[in-house]
């Protein structure tokens, strides 16, 4: 069975791989199972240096879109989801 590392997805690279591995996400399937919001929250709570650009990149990686398109089109929805999970930036 072949596994796809997060860095092989659009918008993500080796730094993203390392950060995601620190919270137990090593494959595309694991990232998809957690979702962009849950992965971002886990990274933030683990003390990783996250920014909203990473959230846009994670969502874009999972949906096959450029992170700038995510930031433009999904910003409010994603920020509301973060707030609903008790994460205030």
RAFENPE-V196604 format. One record per backbone hydrogen bond with DSSP energy under -0.5 kcal/mol. NH is the residue of the N-H (numbers start at 1). CO is the residue of the C=O. If there is no record, write none. Layout:
nh = (NH/NH)
co = (CO/CO)
This chain:
nh = (5/8/9/12/17/18/19/20/21/22/23/24/25/26/28/31/32/33/34/35/38/39/40/41/42/43/44/45/46/47/48/50/54/55/56/57/58/59/60/61/62/63/64/65/69/70/71/72/73/74/75/78/79/80/81/82/83/84/85/85/86/87/88/89)
co = (3/5/6/9/13/14/15/16/17/18/20/21/20/24/4/27/28/29/30/31/34/35/36/37/38/39/40/41/42/44/43/48/51/51/52/53/54/55/56/57/58/59/60/60/66/66/67/68/69/70/71/74/75/76/77/78/79/80/81/82/83/82/86/87)
